[in-house]
Amino acid sequence: MKNWKTKFTIFFLSLIVSVVTVEFGLRYLIKQTNLPRIYHDVAEYNLSDRESAGKSDYYRDRSMEIYGGKEPLEILCIGDSFTNGGNTFWDNSYPYKLYLKFNKKVTVRNLGVCASTTEQIATRLEDFYKSNQYSSEKKYVIAVMAGSADVFAGSELVQKISALNISKEQKWVEMNQKTDSFFSQFYFYKVVTLLAQDLKNRIDKVDSVTEQVTFSNQELSACHSAKTSKERVDCLIKTLKMESYNKLSQGSKEYLIIRFLLEKKAFKSSEVTEVIRDFMGLVEYQPQLLERDYLVMNLLGLVKLQDIVSFEELKAVIEKNSHRIALEAQKVNQELISNASYWYDNLEKLNGERDIYWKKIFTLAREHNSSIVVMNYPLPYQSTNGYLQTLAKKEGSEFIDVEKIFTLHQKGADVLLDDWEHCSPEGYDLIAQTLYDKIELMSQERKGK
């Protein structure tokens, strides 16, 4: 018995010594090298409170990466999912690729949060400048790509949807809050958490391979070659009714349909129109698609962003099939439609709201001696891309026409896009290269003066 206690004590002490050694080792490495570090939110939010969670966009990604370099230049990449690296792993995001293009010599922060509005982005930038992360001794370049989610600004609809999602994991959130408050100060905990999350993401991707292989078979792939939306929808429904697919669960069928929609890689508005028309046809067959709030929100947003397909037409399809879905989803969709309808009728007011938050972004940059590079979106978000180009010209800031660069690039949509709303790793790399070239040119021009 005594021998067992001695062994346990030795083991326990050895474990503590090992953890402490790793902790100090990590602190030294992160300080001396260019290893990725973790940026914790400046603002504190009570995530156990649903109303508070609804007002915050930080809970979506409670730690954001810093890729640290030793030179005094720091690049703040701030925006929505296009900045965050939506639909891919963190090391494929354009901020990380930008960090690599600078040979890890400059610091790059990924301050992108999916579905952020311009208001939220302006607030996040303000939070950064108020934090101890900001140093007046450094030079800052702010790369901003913002506005695609603004059609849902004003009513906090994006946050409300996410608040509904977060309430489903209420107990986990409350527990996580308590543990984070103590453990998050340790680099060992941060690194283990980051690695665990990355491993989970990769496992999830592997788990979905079977369905993706099923999806990519000859029958379903053939549906993409149909010339009209009706023919594509009829083909897909007919295929899903086949014996091999009919055995699939409801969730798996929804997954296949969504993957079918996302497979459309489109630069042109006419091609995105096909996606929306396909969705409207498929809802008649699979109304549960309307319970995917982000899918509905994105499609409503696409109608506004690209000035395609009648909003009333899409609204009619959603409302016609609403009685076939859960009551909670009906309420969410009604809010989505109501908010989108308001902005469709008040485009000038929407741009006026944008002006306020962009003015805040430019004011913050000037007050902190930071340069701004405005970028539009790689997809044909006509109203937003046009607004961003006009804004940059009016403010006299640097501008990158990402949409034009993507459209003219020889690789085309099949290589540069992962789906109709996210870039592929190659697409993010193209954004990083374009931004790198712009920042290098800005640096040379400053030296010339």
DRENDO-1510 file (C-alpha; in Angstrom, 1 decimal, always signed):
<recs>
REC; n; res; u; v; w
REC; 1; MET; +0.0; +0.0; +0.0 .
REC; 2; LYS; +2.8; +2.3; +1.0 .
REC; 3; ASN; +4.7; +1.5; -2.2 .
REC; 4; TRP; +1.5; +2.3; -4.3 .
REC; 5; LYS; +1.2; +5.7; -2.6 .
REC; 6; THR; +4.9; +6.5; -3.3 .
REC; 7; LYS; +4.5; +5.6; -7.0 .
REC; 8; PHE; +1.4; +7.7; -7.3 .
REC; 9; THR; +3.1; +10.7; -5.6 .
REC; 10; ILE; +6.1; +10.4; -7.9 .
REC; 11; PHE; +3.8; +10.2; -10.9 .
REC; 12; PHE; +1.7; +13.2; -9.8 .
REC; 13; LEU; +4.7; +15.3; -9.1 .
REC; 14; SER; +6.3; +14.3; -12.4 .
REC; 15; LEU; +3.1; +15.3; -14.3 .
REC; 16; ILE; +3.1; +18.7; -12.6 .
REC; 17; VAL; +6.8; +19.3; -13.4 .
REC; 18; SER; +6.1; +18.2; -17.1 .
REC; 19; VAL; +3.2; +20.6; -17.5 .
REC; 20; VAL; +5.1; +23.5; -15.9 .
REC; 21; THR; +8.1; +22.7; -18.1 .
REC; 22; VAL; +5.9; +22.6; -21.3 .
REC; 23; GLU; +4.2; +25.8; -20.2 .
REC; 24; PHE; +7.4; +27.8; -19.8 .
REC; 25; GLY; +8.8; +26.2; -22.9 .
REC; 26; LEU; +5.8; +27.4; -24.9 .
REC; 27; ARG; +6.0; +30.9; -23.5 .
REC; 28; TYR; +9.7; +31.1; -24.5 .
REC; 29; LEU; +9.1; +29.7; -28.0 .
REC; 30; ILE; +6.1; +32.0; -28.6 .
REC; 31; LYS; +8.1; +34.9; -27.5 .
REC; 32; GLN; +11.3; +34.1; -29.4 .
REC; 33; THR; +9.9; +32.6; -32.6 .
REC; 34; ASN; +7.1; +33.0; -35.1 .
REC; 35; LEU; +4.7; +30.3; -33.8 .
REC; 36; PRO; +1.0; +31.2; -34.1 .
REC; 37; ARG; -0.4; +32.7; -30.9 .
REC; 38; ILE; -3.9; +33.0; -29.7 .
REC; 39; TYR; -5.7; +36.2; -29.5 .
REC; 40; HIS; -8.4; +36.4; -26.8 .
REC; 41; ASP; -11.3; +38.7; -27.1 .
REC; 42; VAL; -10.9; +42.2; -25.8 .
REC; 43; ALA; -14.5; +42.5; -24.7 .
REC; 44; GLU; -15.9; +40.3; -22.0 .
REC; 45; TYR; -19.4; +38.9; -22.6 .
REC; 46; ASN; -21.7; +36.9; -20.3 .
REC; 47; LEU; -22.4; +34.0; -22.7 .
REC; 48; SER; -24.6; +32.3; -20.2 .
REC; 49; ASP; -27.1; +35.1; -20.7 .
REC; 50; ARG; -29.0; +34.6; -23.9 .
REC; 51; GLU; -29.7; +38.3; -24.5 .
REC; 52; SER; -26.0; +39.2; -24.0 .
REC; 53; ALA; -25.0; +36.4; -26.4 .
REC; 54; GLY; -27.4; +37.8; -28.9 .
REC; 55; LYS; -25.7; +41.1; -28.9 .
REC; 56; SER; -22.2; +39.7; -29.4 .
REC; 57; ASP; -20.5; +38.2; -32.4 .
REC; 58; TYR; -17.5; +37.1; -30.4 .
REC; 59; TYR; -18.9; +33.9; -29.2 .
REC; 60; ARG; -18.8; +32.5; -32.7 .
REC; 61; ASP; -15.0; +32.3; -32.5 .
REC; 62; ARG; -13.8; +33.0; -29.0 .
REC; 63; SER; -10.2; +32.9; -29.8 .
REC; 64; MET; -8.7; +34.4; -32.9 .
REC; 65; GLU; -5.2; +33.7; -34.3 .
REC; 66; ILE; -2.2; +36.0; -34.2 .
REC; 67; TYR; +0.6; +35.0; -36.5 .
REC; 68; GLY; +3.6; +36.8; -34.9 .
REC; 69; GLY; +6.6; +38.3; -36.5 .
REC; 70; LYS; +9.4; +40.5; -35.2 .
REC; 71; GLU; +9.1; +43.5; -37.6 .
REC; 72; PRO; +7.2; +46.5; -36.3 .
REC; 73; LEU; +4.6; +46.2; -39.1 .
REC; 74; GLU; +1.3; +44.6; -38.0 .
REC; 75; ILE; -1.5; +43.7; -40.4 .
REC; 76; LEU; -5.1; +43.6; -39.1 .
REC; 77; CYS; -7.3; +41.4; -41.4 .
REC; 78; ILE; -10.8; +42.2; -40.3 .
REC; 79; GLY; -14.1; +41.1; -41.9 .
REC; 80; ASP; -16.5; +38.2; -42.1 .
REC; 81; SER; -16.2; +34.6; -43.3 .
REC; 82; PHE; -14.0; +35.5; -46.3 .
REC; 83; THR; -11.5; +36.8; -43.8 .
REC; 84; ASN; -12.1; +34.1; -41.2 .
REC; 85; GLY; -11.4; +31.4; -43.8 .
REC; 86; GLY; -14.9; +30.1; -44.1 .
REC; 87; ASN; -15.2; +26.5; -45.3 .
REC; 88; THR; -11.6; +25.6; -44.8 .
REC; 89; PHE; -9.0; +25.0; -42.1 .
REC; 90; TRP; -7.3; +28.0; -40.4 .
REC; 91; ASP; -4.0; +27.5; -42.3 .
REC; 92; ASN; -5.8; +28.0; -45.6 .
REC; 93; SER; -7.3; +31.4; -44.6 .
REC; 94; TYR; -5.9; +34.4; -46.4 .
REC; 95; PRO; -4.5; +36.1; -43.3 .
REC; 96; TYR; -2.3; +33.0; -42.5 .
REC; 97; LYS; -1.3; +32.7; -46.2 .
REC; 98; LEU; -0.4; +36.5; -46.1 .
REC; 99; TYR; +1.8; +35.8; -43.0 .
REC; 100; LEU; +3.7; +33.1; -44.9 .
REC; 101; LYS; +4.2; +35.5; -47.9 .
REC; 102; PHE; +5.9; +37.9; -45.6 .
REC; 103; ASN; +8.2; +35.0; -44.6 .
REC; 104; LYS; +6.7; +35.2; -41.0 .
REC; 105; LYS; +8.5; +38.5; -40.4 .
REC; 106; VAL; +5.4; +40.6; -39.8 .
REC; 107; THR; +2.5; +40.1; -37.4 .
REC; 108; VAL; -0.8; +39.3; -39.0 .
REC; 109; ARG; -4.1; +39.1; -37.0 .
REC; 110; ASN; -7.1; +37.2; -38.2 .
REC; 111; LEU; -10.0; +39.3; -36.9 .
REC; 112; GLY; -12.6; +37.8; -39.2 .
REC; 113; VAL; -15.8; +36.5; -37.7 .
REC; 114; CYS; -18.4; +34.7; -39.9 .
REC; 115; ALA; -21.5; +36.7; -40.7 .
REC; 116; SER; -20.2; +40.0; -39.2 .
REC; 117; THR; -21.9; +43.2; -40.2 .
REC; 118; THR; -20.0; +46.4; -40.8 .
REC; 119; GLU; -21.2; +47.6; -37.4 .
REC; 120; GLN; -19.8; +44.6; -35.7 .
REC; 121; ILE; -16.5; +44.9; -37.6 .
REC; 122; ALA; -16.2; +48.5; -36.6 .
REC; 123; THR; -16.8; +47.6; -33.0 .
REC; 124; ARG; -14.2; +44.8; -33.1 .
REC; 125; LEU; -11.6; +47.2; -34.5 .
REC; 126; GLU; -12.4; +49.7; -31.8 .
REC; 127; ASP; -12.0; +47.0; -29.1 .
REC; 128; PHE; -8.6; +46.1; -30.5 .
REC; 129; TYR; -7.4; +49.7; -30.3 .
REC; 130; LYS; -8.6; +49.9; -26.7 .
REC; 131; SER; -6.9; +46.7; -25.7 .
REC; 132; ASN; -3.3; +46.1; -24.5 .
REC; 133; GLN; -2.8; +44.2; -27.8 .
REC; 134; TYR; -2.4; +47.6; -29.5 .
REC; 135; SER; +1.0; +49.3; -29.4 .
REC; 136; SER; +1.6; +52.9; -30.5 .
REC; 137; GLU; +5.1; +51.9; -31.5 .
REC; 138; LYS; +4.0; +49.7; -34.3 .
REC; 139; LYS; +2.8; +50.5; -37.8 .
REC; 140; TYR; -0.6; +49.1; -38.7 .
REC; 141; VAL; -2.2; +48.2; -42.0 .
REC; 142; ILE; -6.0; +47.4; -41.8 .
REC; 143; ALA; -7.3; +45.1; -44.6 .
REC; 144; VAL; -11.1; +45.3; -44.6 .
REC; 145; MET; -13.6; +43.2; -46.5 .
REC; 146; ALA; -17.0; +44.0; -45.1 .
REC; 147; GLY; -20.7; +44.5; -46.0 .
REC; 148; SER; -22.0; +41.1; -47.3 .
REC; 149; ALA; -24.1; +40.6; -44.1 .
REC; 150; ASP; -25.3; +44.2; -43.9 .
REC; 151; VAL; -28.7; +43.3; -45.5 .
REC; 152; PHE; -29.4; +41.8; -42.1 .
REC; 153; ALA; -28.0; +44.7; -40.0 .
REC; 154; GLY; -30.2; +46.8; -37.7 .
REC; 155; SER; -32.5; +44.2; -36.2 .
REC; 156; GLU; -29.6; +42.1; -34.8 .
REC; 157; LEU; -31.1; +39.2; -36.7 .
REC; 158; VAL; -27.7; +37.5; -37.3 .
REC; 159; GLN; -27.1; +37.5; -33.6 .
REC; 160; LYS; -30.6; +36.3; -32.8 .
REC; 161; ILE; -30.2; +33.2; -35.0 .
REC; 162; SER; -26.9; +32.5; -33.3 .
REC; 163; ALA; -28.4; +33.1; -29.9 .
REC; 164; LEU; -30.9; +30.4; -30.7 .
REC; 165; ASN; -28.1; +28.0; -31.6 .
REC; 166; ILE; -26.1; +28.8; -28.5 .
REC; 167; SER; -29.0; +28.3; -26.2 .
REC; 168; LYS; -29.0; +24.6; -27.3 .
REC; 169; GLU; -25.7; +24.2; -25.6 .
REC; 170; GLN; -26.4; +26.4; -22.6 .
REC; 171; LYS; -24.9; +24.1; -20.0 .
REC; 172; TRP; -21.7; +23.7; -21.9 .
REC; 173; VAL; -21.4; +27.4; -22.3 .
REC; 174; GLU; -21.8; +28.0; -18.6 .
REC; 175; MET; -19.2; +25.4; -17.8 .
REC; 176; ASN; -16.8; +26.7; -20.4 .
REC; 177; GLN; -17.1; +30.2; -19.0 .
REC; 178; LYS; -15.9; +29.1; -15.6 .
REC; 179; THR; -13.0; +27.0; -16.9 .
REC; 180; ASP; -11.9; +29.6; -19.4 .
REC; 181; SER; -11.7; +32.3; -16.8 .
REC; 182; PHE; -8.9; +30.3; -15.0 .
REC; 183; PHE; -7.3; +28.0; -17.6 .
REC; 184; SER; -7.2; +30.4; -20.5 .
REC; 185; GLN; -4.3; +32.3; -19.0 .
REC; 186; PHE; -2.0; +29.2; -19.6 .
REC; 187; TYR; -0.5; +28.6; -23.0 .
REC; 188; PHE; -0.5; +24.9; -22.4 .
REC; 189; TYR; -4.3; +24.9; -22.1 .
REC; 190; LYS; -4.6; +27.2; -25.2 .
REC; 191; VAL; -2.4; +25.0; -27.4 .
REC; 192; VAL; -4.1; +21.8; -26.3 .
REC; 193; THR; -7.6; +23.4; -26.9 .
REC; 194; LEU; -6.5; +24.6; -30.3 .
REC; 195; LEU; -5.1; +21.2; -31.3 .
REC; 196; ALA; -8.2; +19.4; -30.0 .
REC; 197; GLN; -10.5; +21.7; -32.0 .
REC; 198; ASP; -8.4; +21.3; -35.2 .
REC; 199; LEU; -8.4; +17.5; -34.7 .
REC; 200; LYS; -12.2; +17.5; -34.3 .
REC; 201; ASN; -12.6; +19.6; -37.5 .
REC; 202; ARG; -10.5; +17.1; -39.4 .
REC; 203; ILE; -12.3; +14.1; -37.9 .
REC; 204; ASP; -15.7; +15.7; -38.8 .
REC; 205; LYS; -14.4; +16.2; -42.4 .
REC; 206; VAL; -13.3; +12.5; -42.6 .
REC; 207; ASP; -16.7; +11.4; -41.2 .
REC; 208; SER; -18.4; +13.2; -44.0 .
REC; 209; VAL; -16.3; +11.6; -46.7 .
REC; 210; THR; -18.7; +8.6; -47.2 .
REC; 211; GLU; -21.6; +10.9; -47.9 .
REC; 212; GLN; -19.5; +13.1; -50.2 .
REC; 213; VAL; -18.4; +10.0; -52.2 .
REC; 214; THR; -22.1; +9.0; -52.4 .
REC; 215; PHE; -22.9; +12.5; -53.5 .
REC; 216; SER; -20.2; +12.6; -56.2 .
REC; 217; ASN; -21.4; +9.4; -57.9 .
REC; 218; GLN; -22.5; +9.4; -61.5 .
REC; 219; GLU; -26.3; +9.7; -61.0 .
REC; 220; LEU; -26.1; +12.9; -59.0 .
REC; 221; SER; -23.3; +14.4; -60.9 .
REC; 222; ALA; -25.3; +14.0; -64.1 .
REC; 223; CYS; -27.9; +16.4; -62.7 .
REC; 224; HIS; -25.5; +19.3; -62.9 .
REC; 225; SER; -25.4; +18.9; -66.7 .
REC; 226; ALA; -29.1; +19.7; -67.0 .
REC; 227; LYS; -29.8; +22.9; -68.9 .
REC; 228; THR; -32.6; +24.4; -66.8 .
REC; 229; SER; -33.3; +24.7; -63.1 .
REC; 230; LYS; -36.5; +22.6; -63.4 .
REC; 231; GLU; -34.6; +19.8; -65.2 .
REC; 232; ARG; -31.9; +19.9; -62.5 .
REC; 233; VAL; -34.4; +19.8; -59.7 .
REC; 234; ASP; -36.4; +17.0; -61.3 .
REC; 235; CYS; -33.2; +15.0; -61.9 .
REC; 236; LEU; -32.1; +15.4; -58.3 .
REC; 237; ILE; -35.5; +14.4; -56.8 .
REC; 238; LYS; -35.7; +11.4; -59.1 .
REC; 239; THR; -32.2; +10.3; -58.1 .
REC; 240; LEU; -32.9; +10.7; -54.3 .
REC; 241; LYS; -36.0; +8.5; -54.7 .
REC; 242; MET; -33.9; +5.7; -56.0 .
REC; 243; GLU; -33.6; +2.7; -53.7 .
REC; 244; SER; -29.9; +3.4; -52.9 .
REC; 245; TYR; -30.7; +6.9; -51.7 .
REC; 246; ASN; -34.2; +6.3; -50.3 .
REC; 247; LYS; -32.7; +4.4; -47.4 .
REC; 248; LEU; -30.7; +7.5; -46.3 .
REC; 249; SER; -31.8; +9.5; -43.2 .
REC; 250; GLN; -33.6; +12.8; -43.5 .
REC; 251; GLY; -30.5; +14.6; -42.4 .
REC; 252; SER; -28.4; +12.9; -45.0 .
REC; 253; LYS; -30.8; +13.8; -47.7 .
REC; 254; GLU; -30.7; +17.4; -46.6 .
REC; 255; TYR; -26.9; +17.2; -46.6 .
REC; 256; LEU; -26.9; +15.9; -50.2 .
REC; 257; ILE; -29.2; +18.6; -51.4 .
REC; 258; ILE; -27.2; +21.4; -49.7 .
REC; 259; ARG; -24.0; +19.9; -51.2 .
REC; 260; PHE; -25.7; +19.9; -54.6 .
REC; 261; LEU; -26.5; +23.6; -54.2 .
REC; 262; LEU; -23.0; +24.4; -53.0 .
REC; 263; GLU; -21.3; +22.6; -55.8 .
REC; 264; LYS; -22.3; +25.4; -58.1 .
REC; 265; LYS; -19.2; +27.5; -58.3 .
REC; 266; ALA; -20.3; +30.8; -59.9 .
REC; 267; PHE; -18.7; +34.2; -60.6 .
REC; 268; LYS; -21.6; +35.4; -62.7 .
REC; 269; SER; -25.0; +36.6; -61.3 .
REC; 270; SER; -26.8; +34.5; -63.9 .
REC; 271; GLU; -25.1; +31.4; -62.4 .
REC; 272; VAL; -26.0; +32.3; -58.9 .
REC; 273; THR; -29.5; +32.8; -60.1 .
REC; 274; GLU; -29.6; +29.2; -61.0 .
REC; 275; VAL; -28.6; +28.2; -57.4 .
REC; 276; ILE; -31.5; +30.2; -56.0 .
REC; 277; ARG; -34.0; +28.8; -58.5 .
REC; 278; ASP; -32.7; +25.3; -57.7 .
REC; 279; PHE; -33.3; +25.9; -54.0 .
REC; 280; MET; -36.8; +27.2; -54.6 .
REC; 281; GLY; -37.6; +24.0; -56.6 .
REC; 282; LEU; -36.0; +21.7; -54.0 .
REC; 283; VAL; -37.9; +23.3; -51.1 .
REC; 284; GLU; -41.1; +21.9; -52.5 .
REC; 285; TYR; -39.6; +18.4; -52.2 .
REC; 286; GLN; -37.7; +18.9; -49.0 .
REC; 287; PRO; -39.3; +21.7; -46.9 .
REC; 288; GLN; -36.9; +20.9; -44.0 .
REC; 289; LEU; -34.3; +22.9; -45.9 .
REC; 290; LEU; -36.1; +26.0; -44.6 .
REC; 291; GLU; -35.1; +24.9; -41.1 .
REC; 292; ARG; -31.4; +25.6; -42.0 .
REC; 293; ASP; -31.5; +29.3; -41.0 .
REC; 294; TYR; -28.1; +30.2; -42.4 .
REC; 295; LEU; -29.0; +28.7; -45.8 .
REC; 296; VAL; -32.2; +30.8; -45.9 .
REC; 297; MET; -30.4; +33.9; -44.7 .
REC; 298; ASN; -27.6; +33.5; -47.3 .
REC; 299; LEU; -30.0; +33.0; -50.1 .
REC; 300; LEU; -32.1; +36.0; -49.1 .
REC; 301; GLY; -28.9; +38.0; -48.8 .
REC; 302; LEU; -27.7; +36.8; -52.3 .
REC; 303; VAL; -30.9; +38.2; -53.8 .
REC; 304; LYS; -30.1; +41.6; -52.4 .
REC; 305; LEU; -26.3; +41.5; -52.9 .
REC; 306; GLN; -26.5; +40.5; -56.5 .
REC; 307; ASP; -29.8; +42.1; -57.6 .
REC; 308; ILE; -31.1; +38.8; -59.0 .
REC; 309; VAL; -34.3; +36.9; -58.8 .
REC; 310; SER; -37.3; +38.7; -57.5 .
REC; 311; PHE; -37.3; +38.9; -53.7 .
REC; 312; GLU; -41.1; +38.5; -53.7 .
REC; 313; GLU; -40.7; +35.3; -55.7 .
REC; 314; LEU; -38.3; +33.8; -53.1 .
REC; 315; LYS; -40.4; +35.1; -50.2 .
REC; 316; ALA; -43.5; +33.4; -51.7 .
REC; 317; VAL; -41.8; +30.0; -51.9 .
REC; 318; ILE; -40.6; +30.3; -48.3 .
REC; 319; GLU; -44.0; +31.4; -46.9 .
REC; 320; LYS; -45.8; +28.8; -49.0 .
REC; 321; ASN; -43.9; +25.9; -47.3 .
REC; 322; SER; -43.5; +27.4; -43.8 .
REC; 323; HIS; -46.4; +25.4; -42.4 .
REC; 324; ARG; -44.4; +22.2; -43.1 .
REC; 325; ILE; -41.5; +23.0; -40.8 .
REC; 326; ALA; -41.0; +23.5; -37.0 .
REC; 327; LEU; -42.6; +26.5; -35.4 .
REC; 328; GLU; -39.3; +27.9; -34.1 .
REC; 329; ALA; -37.9; +27.8; -37.7 .
REC; 330; GLN; -41.1; +29.6; -39.0 .
REC; 331; LYS; -40.5; +32.5; -36.6 .
REC; 332; VAL; -36.8; +32.8; -37.6 .
REC; 333; ASN; -37.7; +32.8; -41.3 .
REC; 334; GLN; -40.4; +35.4; -40.8 .
REC; 335; GLU; -37.8; +37.6; -39.0 .
REC; 336; LEU; -35.4; +37.1; -41.9 .
REC; 337; ILE; -38.0; +38.0; -44.5 .
REC; 338; SER; -39.2; +41.0; -42.5 .
REC; 339; ASN; -35.7; +42.4; -42.0 .
REC; 340; ALA; -34.7; +41.7; -45.6 .
REC; 341; SER; -37.9; +43.3; -46.9 .
REC; 342; TYR; -37.2; +46.5; -44.9 .
REC; 343; TRP; -33.7; +46.9; -46.4 .
REC; 344; TYR; -34.8; +46.1; -49.9 .
REC; 345; ASP; -37.2; +49.0; -49.6 .
REC; 346; ASN; -34.7; +51.3; -48.0 .
REC; 347; LEU; -31.4; +50.8; -49.8 .
REC; 348; GLU; -30.4; +54.4; -49.4 .
REC; 349; LYS; -30.9; +54.1; -45.6 .
REC; 350; LEU; -28.9; +50.9; -45.6 .
REC; 351; ASN; -26.0; +52.7; -47.3 .
REC; 352; GLY; -26.4; +55.5; -44.8 .
REC; 353; GLU; -26.1; +53.1; -42.0 .
REC; 354; ARG; -23.0; +51.6; -43.6 .
REC; 355; ASP; -21.5; +55.2; -44.0 .
REC; 356; ILE; -21.7; +55.7; -40.2 .
REC; 357; TYR; -19.8; +52.5; -39.4 .
REC; 358; TRP; -17.2; +53.0; -42.2 .
REC; 359; LYS; -16.7; +56.5; -41.0 .
REC; 360; LYS; -15.9; +55.0; -37.6 .
REC; 361; ILE; -13.4; +52.6; -39.1 .
REC; 362; PHE; -11.6; +55.4; -41.0 .
REC; 363; THR; -11.6; +57.6; -38.0 .
REC; 364; LEU; -10.1; +54.9; -35.8 .
REC; 365; ALA; -7.4; +54.3; -38.5 .
REC; 366; ARG; -6.5; +58.0; -38.7 .
REC; 367; GLU; -6.4; +58.4; -34.9 .
REC; 368; HIS; -4.0; +55.5; -34.6 .
REC; 369; ASN; -1.9; +56.3; -37.6 .
REC; 370; SER; -3.0; +53.2; -39.5 .
REC; 371; SER; -3.3; +52.6; -43.2 .
REC; 372; ILE; -6.5; +51.1; -44.7 .
REC; 373; VAL; -6.9; +48.8; -47.7 .
REC; 374; VAL; -10.5; +48.3; -48.7 .
REC; 375; MET; -11.3; +45.1; -50.6 .
REC; 376; ASN; -14.5; +44.1; -52.3 .
REC; 377; TYR; -15.7; +40.5; -52.5 .
REC; 378; PRO; -14.6; +37.9; -55.0 .
REC; 379; LEU; -18.2; +37.0; -55.8 .
REC; 380; PRO; -20.5; +39.3; -57.8 .
REC; 381; TYR; -22.1; +41.1; -54.9 .
REC; 382; GLN; -23.1; +43.9; -57.2 .
REC; 383; SER; -24.6; +46.5; -54.7 .
REC; 384; THR; -22.0; +45.9; -52.0 .
REC; 385; ASN; -18.9; +45.7; -54.3 .
REC; 386; GLY; -20.0; +48.9; -56.0 .
REC; 387; TYR; -20.5; +50.6; -52.7 .
REC; 388; LEU; -17.0; +49.6; -51.4 .
REC; 389; GLN; -15.3; +50.8; -54.6 .
REC; 390; THR; -17.1; +54.2; -54.4 .
REC; 391; LEU; -16.3; +54.4; -50.6 .
REC; 392; ALA; -12.6; +53.8; -51.1 .
REC; 393; LYS; -12.4; +56.5; -53.8 .
REC; 394; LYS; -14.3; +59.0; -51.7 .
REC; 395; GLU; -12.0; +58.4; -48.7 .
REC; 396; GLY; -8.8; +58.3; -50.7 .
REC; 397; SER; -7.9; +54.9; -49.4 .
REC; 398; GLU; -6.2; +52.0; -51.1 .
REC; 399; PHE; -8.6; +49.6; -52.9 .
REC; 400; ILE; -8.3; +46.1; -54.3 .
REC; 401; ASP; -10.9; +45.0; -56.8 .
REC; 402; VAL; -10.9; +41.4; -55.8 .
REC; 403; GLU; -14.0; +40.6; -57.8 .
REC; 404; LYS; -12.3; +41.7; -61.0 .
REC; 405; ILE; -9.1; +39.8; -60.2 .
REC; 406; PHE; -11.1; +36.6; -59.6 .
REC; 407; THR; -13.2; +37.1; -62.7 .
REC; 408; LEU; -10.2; +37.6; -65.0 .
REC; 409; HIS; -8.0; +34.9; -63.4 .
REC; 410; GLN; -7.1; +32.1; -65.8 .
REC; 411; LYS; -7.9; +29.4; -63.2 .
REC; 412; GLY; -11.6; +30.2; -63.1 .
REC; 413; ALA; -14.3; +29.5; -60.6 .
REC; 414; ASP; -13.8; +25.8; -60.4 .
REC; 415; VAL; -10.4; +26.3; -58.8 .
REC; 416; LEU; -10.8; +29.5; -56.9 .
REC; 417; LEU; -14.1; +28.8; -55.3 .
REC; 418; ASP; -15.1; +26.1; -52.9 .
REC; 419; ASP; -18.8; +26.8; -53.4 .
REC; 420; TRP; -21.0; +29.8; -54.3 .
REC; 421; GLU; -20.2; +31.7; -51.1 .
REC; 422; HIS; -16.6; +30.7; -50.1 .
REC; 423; CYS; -13.2; +30.6; -51.6 .
REC; 424; SER; -11.1; +27.5; -52.0 .
REC; 425; PRO; -7.5; +27.4; -50.6 .
REC; 426; GLU; -6.3; +28.6; -54.0 .
REC; 427; GLY; -8.8; +31.5; -53.9 .
REC; 428; TYR; -7.7; +32.6; -50.4 .
REC; 429; ASP; -4.1; +32.4; -51.6 .
REC; 430; LEU; -4.9; +34.7; -54.5 .
REC; 431; ILE; -6.4; +37.2; -52.1 .
REC; 432; ALA; -3.3; +37.0; -49.9 .
REC; 433; GLN; -1.0; +37.4; -52.8 .
REC; 434; THR; -2.9; +40.5; -54.1 .
REC; 435; LEU; -2.9; +42.1; -50.6 .
REC; 436; TYR; +0.8; +41.3; -50.2 .
REC; 437; ASP; +1.6; +43.0; -53.5 .
REC; 438; LYS; -0.5; +46.0; -52.5 .
REC; 439; ILE; +1.2; +46.4; -49.0 .
REC; 440; GLU; +4.6; +46.0; -50.6 .
REC; 441; LEU; +3.8; +48.7; -53.1 .
REC; 442; MET; +2.5; +51.0; -50.3 .
REC; 443; SER; +5.7; +50.5; -48.4 .
REC; 444; GLN; +7.9; +51.4; -51.4 .
REC; 445; GLU; +5.8; +54.5; -52.1 .
REC; 446; ARG; +6.3; +55.6; -48.5 .
REC; 447; LYS; +10.1; +55.1; -48.7 .
REC; 448; GLY; +10.1; +57.1; -52.0 .
REC; 449; LYS; +8.5; +60.0; -50.2 .
</recs>
